[in-house]
Amino acid sequence: MSLQSDIESIIKSVDLELYDAVIVSENDETIYRISIISKEVEDAKRKGVSLDTCVELTHMISPLLDVTPPVSGDYRLEVGTAGIERKLMNIGHFKKSVGEKVSLLHSGKEKARGVLVKVEGTKVFVETDDETVEVEFNDIIKAKTYFEW
């Protein structure tokens, strides 16, 4: 099994989902950042994840990284939520955001804003106030989830 699938298994064991795992460099420090989300969507928004759960996952994942480090050299592990408003950068992010409110800019500088109702293959379907918009993933310039206060 790969490191990512091992991490995914640990996250699933506490009934959450892996959103993303990236290596970033900030202030001359290497960070292995794991973003998680709740599986539950309620009223077009994901349920929250507590800080205690993030700490628990850090303690569960850390020993795995001692055996299989994600990078060579020094790094810091950071486990947190992907957030209420987050960028959708790949088709997997869209699949994990079905049922949530999204805003996207696609080819021709057109905007679509509404509830992401489904993802079929490489097509994304957003239900706006007026219609259901179908957008090819490769035509999306920028996309994110959003929260209405």
N, C-alpha and C positions, 0 to 999 in steps of 0.2 A: 504494500500500500504506500501511497505517496504521503508526504508530510501534510499536504492540504486535506487529503481525505481522512487522515488520522485526526486532524484538528476539527474537521467537520463532524466526525463521530463523537468527539468529546462535547461539542456544542449541542448536537442533537440529543445527547444524554440528559441535558437540562432543559429540553423542549424548546430550543431556540434554533435559529438558522444562521449559517455563515453568510454574510453579505459580501465581504471582500477581505482579502489579506494582501497587503502591499508592503514593500520596503521603501521607506522614504528617508531622506536626509534633511534634517532641520538643525540649524545652529551647530554645525560640525558634529552632529550626533546621528547615528544610524538607528532608525526605529522600525521594528517589525510591528505594523499596525493591523490588528484584527478587528474588523467591524462586524457586529452581530445585530440581528433584528428578531423581534418576536414573530412567531408563526401566525399569531392571531390578528385579524383586521376587524375593526369595529367602527361603524359609521365612517367609512372611507379613510380610516387612519389606523396605523399599526399601534398595538398596545405597547406600552413602555417596557423598558428593561431596567431593573434597579442597579444602583451602583454596587450593592452587595453581590449581585449576580456576576457583574463584570469582575469583581475582585475574586470571587470563587472560581470563575473560568481562568483567570490569570494563574491561580495556584494549580489548577488542573492541567493547563497547557505547558507551563514552565518546565516541568520535568521531561516532557517529550522533547522540548527544544534543547535540553541539556544533552540528549542523546543524538538528536538530528537537528543541528542549528540551521536556521533559514539562510544565514549569510556567514561568511568567514569574518573573523574579527569580533570586536565589541559591538553590541547592539542592545537596545532596550525593547522589551515586550510591552505593548500597549493594547489592551483589550477594552473596547468601548462600543457604544451603539453607533449605528450608521447615522442616526439623527432623524428628526421629523422631516426636515427638508434636506434631501440629499441628491447628488448628481446621479443620473442614470447613464452609465457609460458603456454598457454592453448588454446584449440580449438577455443574459442571466439576470441583470439588475431589473430589467423590465418584467421578467417572469416572476420575480420575487416581489414586485410592486403591484400586481394585479389587485384591483379593489381599492387602490389608493388614488388620491387626486394627483394629477401630473400636469405639467406645463411643458410643451415642447415646441421647438422652432425647427421647421423642416424645409426642404428644398423650396426655393422661391420666396424665402423669408416669411412663410406662412406660419401662423401660430395656432396651436390647438391646446385648449385648456379644459380639463374635465376629468372624469374617472376612467382610469385604465381598466377596460373591461376584459380584455384577453390579449394573448400573444399566440399567434399561429405561425409556426415556422419563423420567417423573418418579418412578418407583418405585425404591427402594433395597432390596437383598436382603442380609440379614446371616445368616450361618450360625452359630448359637449351638451350645452343647453338645447341646441337645435338639431343635432344629428350625431351619428356615430362616424368618426373620421378614421379611415384606414391609412396607415403610413408605413411605407417600407423602411425597415431599420436603417439601411444604408443612406436614406434620404434625410435622416434626422441629424441636424447640426448641433443642437443643444437640448438637453432634457433634464428635468428634475421633478421630484415630488414636491408638493407644497401643502401648507396647512392654512386653513382659514380660521381666523380667531373669532 
